Amino acid sequence: MNAKGGSAAGVEPTKLLVVLHGVNLNLLGERSPKHYGTLTLPELEESLRAEAARHGWACACHQTNHEGDFVELIHRYRRRATAMIVNPGAWTHYSYAIHDALELVDGPLAEVHLSAVEQRESWRRVSVVSDVADVRVWGKGETGYHQAFHLLIEAVERAQGEKA
C-alpha cells in the first residue's frame, strides 16, 4: 500500500480506517513536547497508514482546526469507514456538535488522546464524546493510536462473526 492509502500490489483493501485529528494537532512535534512528544503529525499518519496496510486496510487521515469542518469529515465518512479513530483535541471537552455527529458513525469508534488527560487540568478530564466511543485510549502517545486500531480490528471481526 502506498502512502495515500492505495494498494501497491493492485489489490484494493476492503476495509477503511479513518483517522480524524482536531484542533492544534497540526502542531505536533512543536507544541508542548512534555505532553505530546516530538512526533509530527505527518510521521504519526504515516505510521498509521503503514500499520493499516500490514492488516490489509486502507487509511484516510485528516486534520482541521475548524470545528464545522471536523463535523463535515465525520458526516463524509460515517457510513464509508469500517472503523474510525478521532482525537478532537480541545473539542473533546465541550463540543456536543461533534458528539452528535459521532453518534451517526456506523462502524466502531475510538477516542484517542496522546497525553494523559486524566492527569492534567481538571477541565481536560471531561470528555463529552466518550459515551459514543467504543474504545478510549489516552496517555500513550503514538502507541495509543496503534492500540486503538487493534481494538477496532477486534470489534470489526466480532461484529462480522455475529453476522455470520
N, C-alpha and C positions, 0 to 999 in steps of 0.2 A: 504494500500500500504506500502511495506517495504521501507527501506532507499535507496535501489538500484533501486527503480522505479517499482518494480514488485507488483503484486496485492496480498494483504493479504487475500482477500475473494475468490480468484480463478477466478475473472472476470478481464480480462486484459483491461486496458484503451485503448481507440481507438485514443486518441489524445496525441501528444508528444510535450512537451515544451523542447527546447534545450537552455541551458544557457552556453555561451562561455565567459570565463574570460581571459583577456590578460595579458600582461607583468606586473610583480610585484604584481599582485593581490593575489598571494600565500602568501604574507607577510601582508595581512590584520590582524589587531589586533596588529601589531608591527610597521608598517610604518605610520608615521605622523598621530597619532590619532586625532589631531586637524582637519584634512581634511577628514579622512576616518573612524574615530570612532575606537572602540575597538573590534568590532565583527570580528571573524576569518572567513576565507573562508569556512571551514567545517560547521561552525554554519550558515552562510548565505545559503549555499547549502542545508542544512537540512531543514531550514525554507521554502525554495522554493519547495523542494520535498513534504513537508507536505501540503503546500498551493495547489500545483498541485493535490495532492491526494484528497483533500477536494472537488475539482472540477471534479474528475474523469479522470485526466490527468496523464500520466507518465512524468517524468522529468529526463533528462540527463544533467549533468553538467561536464564541462571540463575546465581546466586552463592550459595555457602554456606560457612560456617565449620566445618561438621561433615563429617568425612571419610566417614562412612557415608551421609550424605545425598548427597554427591558421587557415590559409587558407585551409589546408587539412581538418580540422574539419568542416569548412563551406561547403566544397565540399561534405564531407561524409553525412552531414545532410540536404543539400539544398533541397532535394525532400522528405526526410523522416519526417522532422519536420513539425508539424502542425503550430507551431509558434516558433520564435527564439528571445532570448534576447542576445545582445552582449555588453560587456564592453571591448573594445580593449585596454584600458589603454592609454599609450602614443602614441600607433599606431594610435589612433583616429585622431591625428593632422597631420599625414603625409603619412599614408600607402594607396596608391592608389591600391596596390595589394589586400588589404583587402576590399577596396571599390568595386573593380571589382568582387571579389568573392561574396560579399554580394548582388550584382545586380542579381545573379543567384538563390537566395533563392526564392522558390515558395510561401511560406506562409508569413504572416505578420511578420515584423521585428521591434524590439525595440532596440534603442541605450540607454544605461543606464550608468550613472556615479554617484558614491557615493558622490563625492564632488561637490560643487557649482562652476563648471568650469568657468562659465561666470563672477565670482567674483575673479578669481585667475590671474595668469600671462597671459599676452596678447596672448601668443602662445597657451595656453590651451583653449582659446575661439574659436579657429578654429577647425572645425570638417570636415574632408574630407569624412566621411561616412554618415553624416546627411541627404543628399539628397536621400539616398536609404532606410532610416528608415521610417517606418510608424508612429512610436511613439518615442519621445525623452523625457527622464526624467533624471534630474540631480539635485544634491544638496539635496537629501532626504534620503541618507544613504540606509539602508536595505529596508525601506518603498518604495523607488523608484523602486526597483525590483518587489515588490508586486503590486504596482500601474501599472507598465508596463505590468505585466502578466494579470491583469484585463482588461486593454485596449486591449490587444491582444485577449483575450477571446471574447470581444465585436466585434473585427474586424473579427474573425473567424465566429462568429454567423451571422454577417451581410453578409459575403460572402456566407455562406450556405443558408441564406434566399434569396439571389439574385439568387442562382442556382435553388431554388425550384420553 
